[in-house]
Amino acid sequence: MLWALYVTLCMLLPCIVHGGKVLVFPMEGSHWVNMKVLIEELHSRGHEITVVRSTDSWYVKENSQLYTSLTVNFPSGFDEKLLSDYISNLLEIQRQGKSAWTRFSLEIENTQKGIEINRKCSEMIQGLMEDEIKMKFIRDSKFDLILTDPVIPTGVIIAHYLGVPLVYNVRWATLGEAHLSFAPSPLSYIPMTGTMFSDKMSFFERVINVLVYAMGYIQVSYCVSPYQSLIEKYLGPDNDYFSIFLKADLWLMRVDFVFEFPRPTMPNVVYMGGFQCKPAKPLPPHLEDFVQSSGEHGVIIMSLGTLIGSLPHDLSEEIAAAFAKLPQKVIWRYTGDKPSTLGNNTLLVEWMPQNDLLGHPKTKVFVAHGGTNGVQEAMYHGVPILGLPLIFDQPDNLFRIEERQAGKIIDIFTMNRDIFYESLQEVLHEPSYRNNMQRLSRLHRDHAMNPLNNAIFWIEFVMRHKGAAHLRTESYKMPWYSYHSVDVIFFLGGVCFLTLICLVALFQSLYKTCFTRVKRKMN
């Protein structure tokens, strides 16, 4: 018996895990959906999780078996009504048609709303920093690591204030697309968000790319300005938001290069695209019955993400009318008024198990807005996409799928029921769309280590080693003119210019001397 006990203990020893303490600063909406995946996995491995939430949080619940919540008595600015109104304004602007004025109006709206949200967020950070009870709890808890979604910088500032290792769960940040913030990004082949360019740009596309970069830099500078006084007050006058943001130990990037265009990267980046994807589970009985009733024609599913449950009424009517003409069954996540043109083949639901439906063998096409989570789930399961991009990064995400000929994009603001119907027919019956998406699926799944396990390994790596400074470049400390070697170029240019002047002066002197001697001989 003693020998059996000894063997059992030896077998169990590799399973023993040192549980760390993790402080999480999440983001609302779909960002919380994938942050929760990391929290669930960390919790299952014995780590103690504390999640900081605001009073206006609508996704991050106060009570959970996975974590202890810490509620800051200030709104974050990302309340449901504000975001709903913001999105409605963006949709209305785009309905004016494609023009330079429309694009300018969109950028003005984005900048104004960005300044408003970041101002409210800075007030929340100020409230947290001045709350002695909560800050004492955070300090006394001696957290091993801060995990944050840097769309809002609360976690960034707190991590540097406490001197705690910092890990990002990131695709987008306050400074824009994360790669553009920390990795070398030559504008000659790295397309800016919103341009819908590939990595093969013409001369005029490169001109536009540079202009969009400059405009984005100005927008970001305005949006992060509310945080500078906070940073100077709590972190010292020598710090600024750009430098502390780039000082993170690890960047868990929610993309991979099956989806992203090839580009330079850095050693402290871990790509975990599709980490939230998993094999499909059985559907609830009512959905399974509906799916099976489609027979050989199969099912189309449609969802426009967590933030957009409905569309303007006229657009919904056109989409419903097109669906009604199909032999396929349709499951549509929709929370607005029921369209009058809705057919008997279409089921409206307020929520759907999207991953499980995408993994069902009868699912033929995914009609989607182009959010990162939905695109990656479709890619994981090999389901072609009919894209209806609406806001933010959605056009660029779908453009990457269309470039790989695994989906098709249509302009939702100019389409009618005929355009929508014909596009659906094309994606349904042209086999190249499904074949190309299934090829992407095979590439996407072919990893040495599961993306979620890889992400958790690196989070625990940072906890074990109290950071990952050896992977972090020190370039964030350099002024822009040193980073781009402008000072070196001017110095070398100056040396060349002075050398040229000296040579010209020397040749002039030699010429005059020779000319004088010749003249004397002739005389």
N, C-alpha and C positions, 0 to 999 in steps of 0.2 A: 504493500500500500504506500509506503514511504517513497519507493522508487516511482510509482505511478503519479504521486503528488508532485515529485520533482520534475518529471517529464511534462506534466500539465503546466506547471509554473513556467518552465522554459519556453513552452509554446505560446503562453500568454504574454510574456515579457515584451516581444516586439510590438504588441498592440497597445502597450501603455503609452499614453500621450501626456505631455506636460501641458496643462491647460493654461493659456495666457488670457490676459484681459485686453479686450478690444473695444475702443470707443468709436462709434460709427456716426458720421454726419451724412445722412442720405439726401437725395433729391426726390421730389414728388413724381407722380405719374408713372410712365413706363420705366423711368430710371429706378424707381423703388422696386419694381417688379424684378429687375435683374440684380439689384443690390440684395434683395431678400434671398435670392438663390445662394449668394456667398454667405450670408448670415446663417442660413439653414445648415450649410455644410460645415461652417466653423463651429456651430453649436453641436452638431453631431460628433465632432472630434474633441469635445470637452472644453472648448473655449468659453469664457464668460463674456457676454456681449452686452454693451450698454448703447442704446440708440438715442441720440439727441433729436428732438422734434419740436416744432413750434405750435403755438395755439391754433393756427389756421391750417394745420396739417390735415389732409383729407385722404391720404393713402396710408401713412404710417400710424398704426393704431397704438393707443396708449398701453393697452394690456396685451401681452403675448407670452407664450411659453418659450419663445426663442430668445428673448432679450428682456432686459430691464429698460424702461423708457425714462428719459429725463426731459421734461417739457419746459421749454423756455417761454416765459409769459409775455412774449412779443410775437406779432405776426411776421412771417418770413417774407411776405410779398408774393409768394406763389400760392395764393388761395385760389380755390376753384373758380370763383366768379371772375376774378381778375384775368385768369388765363382764358376762360371761356369768352370774355369780351374781347380780349386781345386777339384770339384766333378768329373770331367773327369779323373783326376789323380787317385782318389780313386777307380773309376770303373776299370781303366786299371790294377791297382795293384791286385784287386780281381780276375780279369780274369786269373791271373797266376795260380790259383788253391789254394785249402785250404792247408796250411802248416804253420809251425812255422815261416818260412821266410816271408811269405805273411803277417802274423799278425804283425811281427816286422816292415816290410816295411810300413804297414798302420800306426802304432804308430809313426814312424819317420816322415811320411808325416803330420800326425795330429799335432805333436809337432812343426815342422818347420812352418807350416802354422799358427798355433795358436800364435806362437811368433811374426810372421810377422803382423798378423791382430791386435794383442794387442799393438804392437809398434806403428802402425799407429793410433790406437784408442787413445793411450796416447798422441800422438802429437795433435790430435783433441781436447782432454780435455785441454791440455796446451794452445792451441790457444783460446779456449773459455774463460779460466780463465784470460788470458791476454788481452782479448777484453774488454776494459773498458766500451764501450757503451752498449754492450750486458749484461755484468755483472751488470751494473747500472740498466738496465731495469729489470733484474731478481730480484735484491734486492728491487727496488722501487715497484715492483708488489706485494710484500708481499704475496707470495703464501702460501696457507693453507696446501698444501700437494704435495709431489713429487711421481708420479707413474712411475715406470720404469720396463723394462724387463732387468734383471741383467746379460744377456749373455755378454753385454758390461757394464763396471762399471761407465759410465759417470754420470748417475743419482745418484749412490751410493755416489760418491765423492762430487758432488754438494750439495746433501742433507745434508751431514755432515758439509760441509763448511758453509752453510747457517743456519744450525740448524733447518731444516724443517722436519716434520714427513715424514717417508719414507715407501712406500708400494710397494711390488713386485708383478708383474704379471709374474709368474714363473713356469717353469718346469725344465729348464736348466739354469745354471749360469756359470760365468767364472770359478767357482770352480768345475763344473761338475753337476751331478744330484742333485737337490736342497736338497732333504731329507738328502743326505749324508753329507751335509755341516753343518746342524744345529740340526738335530734330532739324538738321540741315534740310532746307526746302527750296531748292533752286526753282525759281518761278518759270524757267524755260520748259520744265516738264512736270511740275507739281501743280495741278489745277486748283484754284481757289474754290471754296464752297460757294455755290450759287451760280457758277459759270456754266456748269454742265459741259465742261471740256474734258477730254481724255488726256493721257500723258503724251499724245502726239498732236501738238498744237501748231497751227499755221502762224505766220508772223503777226497778223492782226489779232489772232486769238491770244498770243503772248502779250501784245500791247494791252488788251483788255484785262488779262490776268494780272498784270502789274498794277493797273489802275484800281482794280477791285481790291488788291492787297493793300494799297495805300489808303483807300476809303475804309477798309475794315480796320486798319491800324488806328485811324482817327476815331472810329466808332468805339473801339475797345477802350481807348484812352479816356473817353468821356464816361463810359459805363463803369470803369473801375475807380474813377476819381473819388467817389464817396469813401473808399476804404483807406485812402492815404493818411488822413488825420488819425484814424484808429491805429494804423500800423506804426506811425511815429510815436503815438502815445504809449502803446504797450510793448512794442518791439524795439524802439529806439529810432532816432532821426536818420540813421544811416541806411535804413531799410526802405524798400518800396515793394509794391505788390508784384511786379514782374520778377524780381529777384527771389522773393520768398516762395513764389509759386513754382519756380523752376528747381527749387531745392529739395523736392520730394525724393524719397529713397527709391520708390518703385512706381511704375506706371502699368497698371493692368488695362490693356487696350482691348476694347470690345469689337475688334475687327481682326481679320486675317488676310493674307495676301491671295486667297482665292477670290475675295471680294474687293480688296483695295488694289489700286494701281501700284506697281513696284516703286519704291522710294527709299531714300536713306532713313536709317533709324538709329537707336542708341542702345547700349548694353543693359540699361536698367528698365527696358520695356519688355513686358511679357504679353504676347498676343493670345487672347482667349476668346476670339470670335466664335460665337455659337455655344458658349459655355452653358447657357441656359437651356439648350436644346436637349431633348431626351427621346427615347423610343415612345411611340404612342401607346397610351393606355386605352382600355375599352371605353366606348362612349356610354353616356347615360342611356337607359333603354329607349326613351322617347326619341332621342337623336339617332340612335342606331336603327330604329324602325323607319325613321324618315329617310335615312341614307340608303337603307336596303330597298326601299320602295322605288328608288331611281332606276333599278334594273341595270341594263347594259350601258345606259347613257351616262351614269355617274353623277357626281355632285360638284357644284361650284360653291366656294365659300367667299364671303366678302366681309371685310372689317377695315375700318379707317382708324384703328388704334384707340388708345385709352382716352385721348383728349377730344376726339371728334366722334360723337355718337350719332349725329344727324347732319344733314346737308340742307342748303336752301331748298324750299319745297319744290320749285320747278325742276331742279336737278334730280331730286329723288323720284319725281314722276317719270322723268326720261329713263332713268336707270331701271326702275320697276317695270316699265313698259317693255324694255329690251329683254329683261329676264323672263317676262311672261311668254315670249315667243320661243323660248328654248325648250327642247325636250328634257334637258337636265333638271334635276332638283337644285334649289339654291337655298343656302343658309346665310342670312344677312344679319350681322350685328348692327342693330339700328334702334335708336331711342326716340326718334321724332314722331310726328304725326304719320299715321299709316297712309301711304300713297294710294290714290284712287285707282291707279293703273296696276296695282299689285296682282300678280297671277296666282293661281292655286298651287303652282310649283314652288313658290317662294315662302320660306319660313323666316319671320322676323324674330330675333332674340335680343335680349338686353345684354347677355353675356354668352360667350361660347368657349369651349375648351379648344382653343385655336391649335395648339400643338398636336392634340389628339386627332382633330379633324384633318390637319395637314398630313398626318401619318396614316390616314385611312386609305386603303387601296382604291376606294371608289372616288376619291377626290381628284378632279381633273385640272382645275385652274383656281388660283388664289387671286381675287380682285382686292388689291391692297393700296394703301396710301404711300407706302415706302418707308415706314419706320424701321430702324435697325433690327429690332427684335423680330418683327414679322418677316423681313427679308431673309434673315439668317435661318429662321425656322423653315421657311419655304425651301431655302437652299439645302438645308439638312435633310429634308424629306423628298427633295427632287420634284417639287411641284412648280410648274411655270407660273409666271405672274403677269396679270394685266394691271398695269400701274396707273393710278390716278393721283399723282403727286399734288400736295396741297401747300405745305408750308415748311419752313426750316430746311433741314438737310434732305428731305424726302425726294426732291427732284434729282439730286446727285446720287443718292442711293439707288434709285431706279435706273438712272442713266448707266451705272456700272453693270446692272443686270442686263440692260438692253444692249450694251456694248458686247457682252458675252453671248448675245442672241439667245438668252434664256427667258426673255419676257418682252413685253411691248408696252410703250407709254402712250397714253392719249391725254389731251388737254381737257380736263373735266369742265373748264369754264367756257369752252366753245363747242363741246360735243353736243350731239342730240342722240335720240334713241337708236337711229340708224347707224351712226358712227360707232356707238358703244356695242351694238349687236354684231356688226361686221368685225370689229376688233376681237370680240369674244370668240367668234367663229374661227378667226385666224389662229388664235392661240390654242383653241381646242383641237383643231384638225390639222394644223401644220406640225408634223412630228418633230421637226428640228428644235422647237421650243422645249419640249419635254426631254428630248435627248441631250440637249446642251445643259439643261438644269440638272439632269441626273449625272452628267459628267462632273459638274461643279459639286454635286453632293458627294461623289466618290472622293474627290480631292479634299473636300471640307472635312470628311470623316477620317481621312487617313493621317492620323497623328501618332507620334511615338508615345504620347501621354494624353489622356483625355484633357481637354482645355480647362475644365473645372478643377480637376485634380492638380493640374499644373499651376493654376492660379493659387490654390490653397497652399501648395508646396512653397511658393515664393512668399506668400504672406507669412507663413511660419518661419521661413528662412530669415526674413527681416526681424521677426520677434526673437529668434535664437541668437542672432548676431547684433542685436541692438541697432539695426539700420543696415544700409547697403551703400555706404559712401564710396566704396571702391568701384562701384558701377556708375557713379554719377559724375558727369563732366563738370568741370569748374568754369565752363564758358559763360555761365549765367552771371558771373562776377565781372565779366569784361564789358566795357562800354561798346556801343554798336560799332564805332569806328575802328576799334581794335579787333572785334569779332570778324568784321569784313575786311580787315587789313587795309583800311583806307589810309591810316597813318603810314603804314609801310609803303604803300603805293606812292603817296606824296613824297616820302623821304627818298625812295629810289628814283622817282621822277625828278626830284630836285637835284640829286647827285648827277643824274644823266644830263640835266639842263646845265648845271655848273661846269661839268666836264666838257660839254659841247661849247660853251662860251669860252672856256680856257683854250680849247683846241682852235677855235676860230681866231681868238686873239693871238695865239702862237703863230698860226699860219699867216695872219696879217703882218705880224712883226717880221717873220722870215721873208715874206714877200717884199716888204718895204726895205729891209736890209739888202736883199739881193738886188732889188731895183736901184737902190742908191749906189751900190758898187758898180753895177753895169753902167750907170749914167756917168760915174766918175771916169771909168776907163774910156768911155766914148769921148769925153771931153779932153 
